[in-house]
Amino acid sequence: MFLVRNIFSAVVVFISVQVASAQTSFDPLPYVNPFIGTSNYGATNPGAIAPRGIASVSPFNVAGKIDLNPLEKDSQWLSNPYVHENQFLTGFSHVNMSGVGCPELGVIITMPTTGELKTNHVDYGTTYSEETAEAGYYSAKLDKYNVKAEATASTRAGVSRYSFPAGKSNVLLNLGLGLTNEQGAMVRVVSPNEIEGMRMVGSFCYNNAEAAYPVYFVAKFSKPADDFGVWKTPYKYEGLESQWMGYNGKTRIKKGFTREVVGDSIGAYMTYDFATPQEVEVKIGVSYVSIENARENLEQEVGDATFEEVLAETQQAWKKKLQVVEVEGGTEDEKTIFYTALYHTQIHPNTLNDFNGEYPEIATGRIGKTDGTRYTTFSLWDTYRNYHQLMSLLYPEEQLDMVRSMLEMYDENGWLPKWELNSTETFTMVGDPAAVVLADTYLRGLTDFDVEKAYGAMLKSALDTTNNPLRPGLKEYIDNGYLGVDGDVPGPVSTTQEYNIADYAIAQLAKKLGKKEDYKQFLKRSLSYKKLYNPETKFIQPKNSDGSWFAEFDPLAGANFAHNPGYIEGNAWQYLFMVPHDINGLKKLMGGNKKFEARLDELFEKDQFDMANEPDFAYGYLYNFIQGKEYKASEKIHELIATYYKNASDGIPGNDDTGTMSAWVIYSMMGIYPITPAEPVYTFVVPTFNKIILHLNQDYYENPELIIVKDSISKGKLKIEVDGAKFTKPLFDLSKINFPKKIKFL
């Protein structure tokens, strides 16, 4: 619990000018709890994954037996392969996503069983116990079979170890089961030690299903099977001929079959007859290019390495990733919340290219090749607000590769990404978020990419009014300054605000690049939200295209993701303060500091703040912009952390949005927050920990460390000093080249 007396603690923040040690001895791995976020629709999973991995091995417990799995994938909207409350396990999926809001992937599922061969997951599924998870490792006991299942992973391969009792045992590879709504697969048993094949996926958020694509795999077994085969369960034929089809709709077991089998509900099996208890290791390489590449990925990354060797290497990689931040003080739970959040930020965006550099290009169907890392899974509506800013600070080399990946997509597709997944554009959510990420990265001093190409791409999305997939309704927005509720663009108020934020980002980059006229044009466009502010209702609310107010406006409609004609995933309250680029302008609209504060208080008092959705992320920090009330920002942020973030399965307030919820709590516990996208500025709150050391990448940052220290206790109005001088603004610049040497909160 956060104590009231800690809210007013003074903070000393300073930059170390000493050379940071190349390797810290601090081990953060004991503070990673992969079960955090596996309840409350956090949509994380406790499976084994390497940092930024293509492959992951997650327990799959969201299918069948509704009495044991109350959150079953076919009974509701469910986007994760695992839910902590569920009790019925049907295998281990090998390509998964973490913290997303729509179902996809969750395929290439293996399952160890004993006794008679069964191929229906409802028949062979089991309860499980003795569950443990660490960074890069998962294990559980499968109760029905007395089998211990363990999993780890490299970047492009999943490695499992199944400990079988004596007797008949099976390893199933089910290609019919998964989270995806796409169908179709192929499987072939290559030998008693190997299976290869592919599974079709692609229809994320039920968008752009025509762009469905294959994920290829090669599975190798440490022991040759005594028996093997494939199965296929065809659809049941209902026509006249069905009276002669004795095999109609029945599962076909093809024992010893070594040719390709294609279909929807298919799989393969390896069967053993052990005289004594035995272990079988199953290594599965995956690729979005080809079976050959999946095999090469497996050979190059895992090869003959044992389970323990792969695990040790993966956990060392996690340790190195997480050591970028050291914290001292705080409770054990607080440290676990912090490091698990940092762990979650290192899952997506994830690697797409194979070991040899090949990857599928977006839209073209061609195979491209990279010398670096081609990233995928860009949930940009979520991540533009805080996630990429955190990557620029802690992992600048990764952030630059993400920017380069986005520009490669522009080369291939003609447009920047919006919500890209495995080189398909899903067109999920609203706005033009890539523009914000590109501008923000450059303005933070990470300039090693083609900024003129990036700027041209941003202008295309901001100016092209013909069949623009990123900014639908753009002509109306340009002409009127807003989108009308009587148009055909969903959530016109939200979308207008998102376009404003993107335009502000373009303006800031234009200013940096010396493009003065563009700067003026886009800065003016970024303020058009004011046309939707109604001084009578005191809301930013929907208008018709003729300028009249929407008659059926209800400020409460749209909460909890219900449909609302004006907003996307929220209501008028939850979008009221989403003007991070013009906070002072919004204050003026509302009538000044006192009325702004009263309205902000009212948002929280009426329980209209939504911690589970991105538009509200900055709202607690807005008290810093009210002179004399800055202390309320620290109070509110600490209250939100204590309320919504826990060292428990329901410890994330909603789905993690590929690490965005986690980025919020990382920043908030460190005591700094990037309040304005596309500006390298931060605002302060009292940090959670007594001391925080950020080990900065000296290829990109001059100083080896940023150290934040919470020092003595002080009550009342917080005073700030920067390098010994009084600091009166609610913001400070923390761009690459403009670090202050010492900041004190008094």
Secondary structure, DSSP 8 states (H G I E B T S, - for coil): ---HHHHTEEEEEE---S---SS-----GGG--TTTTSSTT------EE-TT-S-EEEE---SS-TTT-SS-TTTS----S--TT--EE--EESB--SS-SS----BSEEEEEESS----HHHH-EEEEEEEEETTEEEEEETTTTEEEEEEE-SSEEEEEEEE-SEEEEEEEESS-SS-S---EEEEEEETTEEEEEEEE--GGG--GGG-EEEEEEEEESS--SEEEEEE------SGGGGG-TTTT--EEEET--S-EEESSEEEEEEEEESS-EEEEEEEEEESS-HHHHHHHHHHHTTT--HHHHHHHHHHHHHHHHTTEEEESS-HHHHHHHHHHHHHTTTSSEE-S-TTSEEE-TTT--EEE-SS--EE-EEHHHHTTTHHHHHHHH-HHHHHHHHHHHHHHHHHHSS--SEEETTEE---SSS-HHHHHHHHHHHTT---S-HHHHHHHHHHHHH--SS-SSSTTHHHHHHHSS--TTSSSSSHHHHHHHHHHHHHHHHHHHHHTT-HHHHHHHHHHHTGGGGGEETTTTEE--B-TTS-B-TT--TTTTGGG---SS-SSS-HHHHTT--TT-HHHHHHHHTSHHHHHHHHHHHHHTT---TTSGGGTTGGGGGGGSTT-THHHHHHHHHHHHHH--SSTT-SSS--TTTHHHHHHHHHHHTEE--STTS-EEEE---SSSEEEEE--TTT-SSSEEEEEEEEE--SS--EEETTEEE-SS-EE--TT---SEEEE-
